[in-house]
Amino acid sequence: KGTLSIPYYDESTQSITVAFAEEFKSLTSSSGKYANIQLKGYLAGALTKISKSLINNSQFDIVGEVIKSMAEKIAEFIENVLLNGATVGGDTIEGLTGIKNGIAAAAANKITMDELIRLKDSVKDVYQRNACFIMHPETRTYLRTLKDANGRYLMQDDVTSEFGTTLLGKPVFVSDNANKMEAGKVAVIYGDLSGLAVKVSEESSIQ
């Protein structure tokens, strides 16, 4: 409940430095700085009306079907906020919009394999182990059609992968909430999403 404060270490402006030193001479202090991310709680809801006659006359569990549909919409809503951020009552939920590393594509509606390689390599190797790609289904379809000079597809389907598609050795996840390939939009997200923090104040409830 309430506001959750998550500390993080920031070396964007200053950091710990290591250098050769002389005996009996004082060292100069250097360090990064600690900051924190504030996660507040927000309430979201949806209202769906069903006529009593439909409930009474249905030959299947209409209420259960509506609850299932609403649960799917709740999941899509949360996913959209995590990917694209949101503004609630003057507060800003960053989601993945706060990512600082990025590669700008040369064309507004095209992505090359060279640009994807540069995007992947913009993440330090130490953070590559659990990294993945996130993109819109249309973007994945576009990337699937890319071929080399010999007509071979650059993106391969991997039958050993959980979701079946890998790109540069990493899993590819698709979301309808992800941006399409348009000017000024982030079309492909890559990284280790364990750095994305979410606070659930209370579980969803339906009545």
Disulfide bonds with the S-S distance in Angstrom:
none
